[in-house]
Amino acid sequence: MSRSVLQYTTREGDRWDLIAHRYYGNALLIDGLIAANPHLPIAEAFAAGLTVLVPVLTAKPQTAQADMPPWLR
């Protein structure tokens, strides 16, 4: 089963959290990025020109509102 992956080329000063925010809308979703890029350093900031593989996240199936607790509807 193949997974969709995008490629992003870093700019000077890019960070894991900035890339996660750009692609996922959430700066906390860096774990998947780090796991998909063992070739990159765990650094505070990246140099320009590095290739970051960005796994495409699949949307979770929506839960029917009737199945949700009342405080989440």
C-alpha positions as CSV (number, residue, x, y, z in Angstrom):
1,M,0.0,0.0,0.0
2,S,1.6,3.3,-1.1
3,R,1.3,6.5,0.9
4,S,1.0,9.9,-0.7
5,V,4.0,12.0,0.1
6,L,4.8,15.6,-0.9
7,Q,8.2,17.1,-1.2
8,Y,9.1,20.4,0.3
9,T,12.5,22.2,-0.2
10,T,13.5,24.1,2.9
11,R,14.3,27.8,3.1
12,E,16.9,29.2,5.5
13,G,15.5,29.1,9.0
14,D,12.6,26.6,8.4
15,R,11.8,24.5,11.4
16,W,9.9,21.2,11.9
17,D,7.0,23.1,13.5
18,L,6.7,25.7,10.7
19,I,6.6,23.0,8.1
20,A,3.9,21.1,10.1
21,H,1.9,24.3,10.4
22,R,2.2,25.0,6.7
23,Y,1.0,21.6,5.5
24,Y,-1.2,20.4,8.4
25,G,-2.4,23.6,9.9
26,N,-1.0,22.4,13.3
27,A,2.5,23.0,14.5
28,L,2.3,20.1,16.9
29,L,2.1,17.5,14.2
30,I,5.9,17.1,13.8
31,D,6.2,13.5,14.8
32,G,5.1,12.2,11.4
33,L,7.4,14.6,9.6
34,I,10.4,13.5,11.7
35,A,9.6,9.8,11.2
36,A,9.4,10.3,7.5
37,N,12.7,12.1,7.3
38,P,15.4,10.1,9.0
39,H,17.9,11.7,6.6
40,L,17.4,15.1,8.1
41,P,19.0,16.4,11.3
42,I,16.9,17.0,14.5
43,A,18.0,20.7,14.4
44,E,16.6,23.9,15.7
45,A,16.5,25.3,12.2
46,F,17.2,24.0,8.7
47,A,19.6,25.3,6.1
48,A,18.1,26.2,2.7
49,G,17.8,23.5,0.0
50,L,17.0,20.4,2.0
51,T,14.3,18.1,0.8
52,V,11.6,17.3,3.4
53,L,9.2,14.5,2.7
54,V,5.7,15.4,3.9
55,P,3.3,12.5,4.3
56,V,-0.3,13.4,3.3
57,L,-2.6,12.9,6.2
58,T,-5.9,11.1,5.5
59,A,-9.0,12.6,7.0
60,K,-10.5,10.6,9.9
61,P,-14.0,9.4,9.2
62,Q,-16.6,11.7,10.6
63,T,-18.6,10.3,13.5
64,A,-22.3,10.7,13.2
65,Q,-23.6,13.3,15.6
66,A,-26.1,10.8,17.1
67,D,-23.1,8.7,18.2
68,M,-21.4,11.6,19.9
69,P,-21.8,12.6,23.6
70,P,-24.2,15.6,23.9
71,W,-21.3,18.0,24.9
72,L,-19.5,17.3,21.6
73,R,-22.5,17.8,19.3
